[in-house]
Amino acid sequence: MSALVLAEHDGGKLNPATLATVTAAAAVGGPVHVLVAGGDDASAAADEAAKVEGVEKVLLASDAAYAGQLAENVAPLVAGLMDGYDAFLAPATTTGKNIAPRVAAMLDVMQVSDIIGVEGPKTFTRPIYAGNAIATVESSDAKLVITVRGTAFDKAAAEGGSATVEAASGPGDAGLSTFVGLDATESERPELTSAGTIVSGGRALKDSATFEQVITPLADKLGAAIGASRAAVDAGYVPNDYQVGQTGKIVAPELYIAIGISGAIQHLAGMKDSKVIVAINKDPDAPIFQVADLGLVADLFDAVPELTSKL
Amino acid sequence: MKILVPVKRVIDYNLKPRIKSDGSGVDLANIKMSMNPFDEIAVEEAIRLAEAGKAEEVVVVSIGPAKAQETLRTGMAMGADRAILVETDDEVEPLAVAKILKAVVEEENPGMVIMGKQAIDDDSNQTGQMLAALLGWAQGTFASKVELDSDAVTVTREVDGGLETVKLGLPAIVTTDLRLNEPRFAKLPNIMKAKKKLLDTKSPADYGVDTAPRLKTLKVTEPPVREAGEIVPDVDTLVAKLKVMGAV
């Protein structure tokens, strides 16, 4: 077996989801090679990938066509490299989920999406029905194409490896699409999917200003990332990339504090693997209390400022 | 332009699935089924483009059992013009669905395919991307805004870092995210009218597609249950317990 991992990176920094994907790839069967595709800044990410423990080789495809991570351009690059590999793995991030199925179809492979466990060389576990069931599936395809849920695998050590970096190239610009821009949410806070602590707010926060006023001081105090329920995002309190849930981000921090979140199935699917869950909600019957380690039935507008001052 | 909208019949999103006691799958007998919510958003978007004069015809297509006719009728009651059912009782995986859709596209020649980003049953999130690959088309996945011009479509995508914008040459595939629009409810007169709209029935064999599964489901189990903890009386107790747990 040999596996190719698609690195996710941003401005030359490797995304931690890549490290979990390396761990999954090693479980599928090594040696593990990492493909870093991007523009001018890709070489910095390649150097970082070369230091990751367990990585034997880094392939660096540096071309303006790969700068925006357009699936139309990156998928043919990956497919072209797959002669040399038995498995292709990408993090189940929005980038990985966009590119991997395009690769799979080019290779005539049925992808295994969002795996949470490796049970055998071709056998995997994955959540279905918004995490309400876990399926164990076995692939019969000659090659494997897999996306990996980052919170389900330990991260490979970022230091300790000494992989070689080799140049790789593909067909370049497919001429189908153009990257126009990214309206990035600027934040000094830790990134949601890798944060140790998350403070999350729901619809009960009333509006954008109140959300900020109640949630931010607590998050500041804890050095936490800020998340939100789908209801809070739909209501426009916070941007879309704050959403925690089956169709938003899947998180598993050490501490998750859910404030004014009722706990819809699709939200629980995104956070129930957190180590400690705290829920503050004035409705004692809210489903969030069924998964919370510590629940406080209280008006959040009293309880959260008090909690912030006492921590 | 013609817009093709693939739709899937799935368990109603309000229902919690029951796992069969033999672990062979999810029990769907006598369960309320509905159109996959992301596909409803896709139908809505296509109809809005038609209403804005940017598309002439909206065709809904479903691959599934005879009962998927109901799902197609729902799409037509919302405003789609006609429907195609590719009838099969087998479970068809995303790759085979994409192959069937490719054949439908080659017959229908739409300028755009709009479809849900994932189905809420298998949560694969693959079919749109696969169809784009098989057709050699551009793909705008996880769309929260779609602006269609005569020769290109600009798609705003919900990505992990915020909102990304891409410009796609036509024809193209768009897959929908939650915030693209709020689908309308079909009104009774439109439900009646939809019964008279054209619904063609085909089979996967008509398109020469082998739907044999590549993935074998060995078992389906309940997720590990997280036990409810305790309700604390006040903030002081909460802080004290968090400290004991080492969480703060």
Interface residues (C-beta under 8 A of the other chain):
Chain A: D10 G68 L70 A71 E72 A75 T93 T94 T95 K97 N98 I99 A100 P101 R102 V103 A104 A105 M106 D108 V109 M110 Q111 V112 S113 D114 T123 P127 I128 Y129 A130 G131 N132 A133 I134 A135 T136 V137 E138 S139 S140 D141 G175 L176 S177 T178 F179 V180 G181 L182 D183 A184 T185 T193 L222 R230 V233 D234 P239 N240 D241 Q246 T247 K249 E254 L255 I265 K272 K275 V276 I277 V278 P284 F289 Q290 V291 A292 D293 L294 G295 L296 V297 A298 A303 E306 L307 K310 L311
Chain B: I11 K16 P17 I19 V26 E93 P94 L95 A98 Q118 I120 D121 D122 D123 S124 N125 Q126 T127 G128 Q129 M130 L131 A132 A133 L134 G136 W137 A138 Q139 G140 T141 F142 S144 T154 R157 E158 V159 D160 G161 G162 L163 E164 T165 V166 K167 L168 G169 A172 D177 L178 R179 P213 R214 L215 K216 T217 L218 K219 V220 T221 E222 P223 R226 A228 G229 E230 I231 V232 D234 V235 D236 L238 V239 K241 L242 M245 A247 V248
